Amino acid sequence: MINKLVILDRDGVINEDSDAFIKTAEEWRPISGSLEAIARLNLAGYRVVVCTNQSGIARGLLSNEDLHAMHVKMDRLLSQIGGRIDAVFYCPEAPDSGSEFRKPAPGMLFDIAMRLHVDLPDVPVVGDNEADLLAAARAGARPYLVRTGKGRWTERKLSEPVRTFDDLAGFVDYLLEHE
């Protein structure tokens, strides 16, 4: 059983987001401090998993190979500072697909829990949009919002309060102080 796990959305949490989609490794740029925050989680004994919708694949904007190249870049940059992502789960389906794995549906989170043998009520899920928060709540995990990416816009439209941080580093500060 994994004792300490954090699940992160990717675009807008770890890397800069774009309404035109992140389509290449060259376009994939980490948000300032995000990779260092992941390395701090690792150093504190946390495993880190990415859970991301990637409908650009279904839309023909990028391929699985393009996505893999982005994750290779992310892994390389993290390894240079002593960090790592333990797994990446993604849903390539379009928003209208009805996929149980596309956030806000909780399927990817249930899949993570099953594969990693973890109980979701103990797991923080960090995202920048309502779909991330809804998926976490529907899976019984602990949702957290960051103001990076679409986070500021999401914060303004939320009907229910959720613990919110300026960025991933702020969330990690909080988590490590309260573990």
C-alpha positions as CSV (number, residue, x, y, z in Angstrom):
1,M,0.0,0.0,0.0
2,I,1.3,3.4,-0.9
3,N,1.3,5.6,2.1
4,K,1.9,9.0,0.6
5,L,0.5,10.0,-2.8
6,V,-0.3,13.3,-4.5
7,I,-2.2,13.4,-7.8
8,L,-1.7,16.4,-10.1
9,D,-3.4,17.7,-13.1
10,R,-0.7,18.7,-15.7
11,D,-1.6,21.7,-17.9
12,G,-2.0,24.8,-15.7
13,V,-0.6,23.0,-12.6
14,I,2.8,21.7,-13.6
15,N,3.2,23.5,-17.0
16,E,1.9,26.6,-18.7
17,D,-1.5,26.0,-20.3
18,S,-2.8,27.3,-23.6
19,D,-6.3,27.5,-25.1
20,A,-4.6,26.4,-28.3
21,F,-3.4,23.2,-26.5
22,I,0.1,22.2,-25.7
23,K,1.0,20.2,-28.8
24,T,4.8,19.7,-28.8
25,A,7.6,19.2,-26.3
26,E,8.9,22.7,-27.3
27,E,5.6,24.2,-26.3
28,W,5.7,22.4,-22.9
29,R,7.1,24.9,-20.4
30,P,7.0,24.4,-16.6
31,I,5.4,26.9,-14.4
32,S,8.0,28.7,-12.3
33,G,8.6,26.6,-9.1
34,S,6.4,23.7,-10.1
35,L,9.2,21.2,-10.8
36,E,10.9,22.2,-7.5
37,A,7.7,21.6,-5.7
38,I,7.4,18.1,-7.1
39,A,11.0,17.4,-6.1
40,R,10.2,18.6,-2.6
41,L,7.2,16.2,-2.5
42,N,9.5,13.3,-3.6
43,L,12.1,14.2,-1.0
44,A,9.3,14.1,1.7
45,G,8.4,10.6,0.6
46,Y,5.5,11.3,-1.6
47,R,4.8,9.5,-4.9
48,V,3.5,11.9,-7.5
49,V,1.1,10.9,-10.3
50,V,-0.2,13.0,-13.1
51,C,-3.9,12.7,-14.1
52,T,-4.6,14.7,-17.3
53,N,-7.3,15.1,-20.0
54,Q,-5.6,15.3,-23.4
55,S,-8.4,15.8,-25.9
56,G,-5.9,17.3,-28.3
57,I,-5.2,13.7,-29.4
58,A,-8.9,13.0,-30.3
59,R,-9.0,16.4,-32.0
60,G,-5.9,15.5,-34.2
61,L,-3.8,18.3,-32.7
62,L,-1.1,16.0,-31.3
63,S,-0.2,12.4,-31.3
64,N,0.5,9.9,-28.5
65,E,4.1,10.3,-29.5
66,D,4.0,14.1,-29.1
67,L,2.5,13.6,-25.7
68,H,5.2,11.1,-24.8
69,A,7.9,13.6,-25.9
70,M,6.4,16.2,-23.5
71,H,6.5,13.7,-20.6
72,V,10.1,12.7,-21.5
73,K,11.0,16.4,-21.3
74,M,9.2,16.8,-18.0
75,D,10.9,13.7,-16.6
76,R,14.3,15.0,-17.8
77,L,13.9,18.4,-16.2
78,L,12.7,16.8,-13.0
79,S,15.5,14.3,-12.8
80,Q,18.0,17.3,-13.1
81,I,16.7,18.6,-9.7
82,G,16.1,15.3,-8.0
83,G,12.4,14.9,-8.7
84,R,10.2,12.4,-10.5
85,I,6.7,11.6,-11.7
86,D,5.9,8.0,-10.8
87,A,3.1,7.6,-13.4
88,V,1.1,9.6,-16.0
89,F,-2.5,8.7,-16.6
90,Y,-4.2,10.5,-19.4
91,C,-7.5,10.5,-21.3
92,P,-7.2,11.2,-25.0
93,E,-11.0,11.3,-25.6
94,A,-12.9,14.4,-26.7
95,P,-15.1,16.2,-24.3
96,D,-18.3,14.8,-25.9
97,S,-17.1,11.2,-25.8
98,G,-18.9,10.3,-22.6
99,S,-15.7,8.6,-21.4
100,E,-15.8,7.5,-17.8
101,F,-12.0,8.4,-17.7
102,R,-12.3,12.0,-18.8
103,K,-12.5,14.4,-16.0
104,P,-14.9,15.5,-14.4
105,A,-15.8,11.8,-14.4
106,P,-13.7,10.0,-11.7
107,G,-12.6,7.0,-13.8
108,M,-9.0,7.9,-14.1
109,L,-8.8,8.5,-10.3
110,F,-10.4,5.1,-9.7
111,D,-7.9,3.5,-12.1
112,I,-5.0,5.1,-10.3
113,A,-6.4,3.9,-6.9
114,M,-6.8,0.4,-8.2
115,R,-3.4,0.2,-9.9
116,L,-1.5,1.7,-7.0
117,H,-3.6,0.0,-4.2
118,V,-4.4,3.3,-2.5
119,D,-7.5,4.6,-0.7
120,L,-8.6,7.9,-2.4
121,P,-10.0,9.6,0.7
122,D,-6.4,10.1,1.9
123,V,-5.1,11.4,-1.5
124,P,-4.9,15.1,-2.4
125,V,-5.8,15.9,-6.0
126,V,-4.5,19.3,-7.3
127,G,-6.0,21.0,-10.3
128,D,-6.7,24.3,-11.9
129,N,-10.2,23.8,-13.2
130,E,-13.6,22.7,-12.1
131,A,-13.3,19.3,-13.9
132,D,-10.3,18.4,-11.7
133,L,-12.1,19.4,-8.5
134,L,-15.3,17.5,-9.5
135,A,-13.4,14.4,-10.4
136,A,-11.6,14.4,-7.1
137,A,-14.9,15.0,-5.2
138,R,-16.7,12.3,-7.1
139,A,-13.9,9.8,-6.4
140,G,-13.9,10.7,-2.7
141,A,-10.4,12.2,-2.9
142,R,-9.3,15.6,-1.4
143,P,-9.6,18.4,-4.1
144,Y,-7.3,21.4,-4.0
145,L,-7.2,24.3,-6.4
146,V,-4.2,26.3,-7.7
147,R,-4.6,29.8,-9.2
148,T,-2.2,29.1,-12.0
149,G,-3.5,28.1,-15.4
150,K,-7.3,28.5,-15.4
151,G,-7.3,28.5,-11.5
152,R,-8.2,32.2,-11.0
153,W,-11.1,32.0,-13.4
154,T,-12.2,28.7,-11.7
155,E,-12.0,30.2,-8.2
156,R,-14.4,33.0,-9.2
157,K,-17.1,30.7,-10.5
158,L,-17.0,28.0,-7.8
159,S,-20.2,27.6,-5.8
160,E,-18.6,25.5,-3.1
161,P,-15.4,26.7,-1.3
162,V,-12.2,24.6,-1.8
163,R,-8.8,25.1,-0.3
164,T,-6.9,27.2,-2.8
165,F,-3.2,28.1,-3.3
166,D,-1.4,30.6,-5.6
167,D,0.5,27.8,-7.2
168,L,1.8,24.2,-6.7
169,A,4.6,25.4,-4.5
170,G,2.1,27.0,-2.1
171,F,0.1,23.7,-2.0
172,V,3.3,21.7,-1.2
173,D,4.2,24.2,1.5
174,Y,0.8,23.6,3.1
175,L,0.9,19.8,2.7
176,L,4.4,19.4,4.2
177,E,3.5,21.7,7.1
178,H,0.3,19.7,7.9
179,E,1.2,16.1,7.3
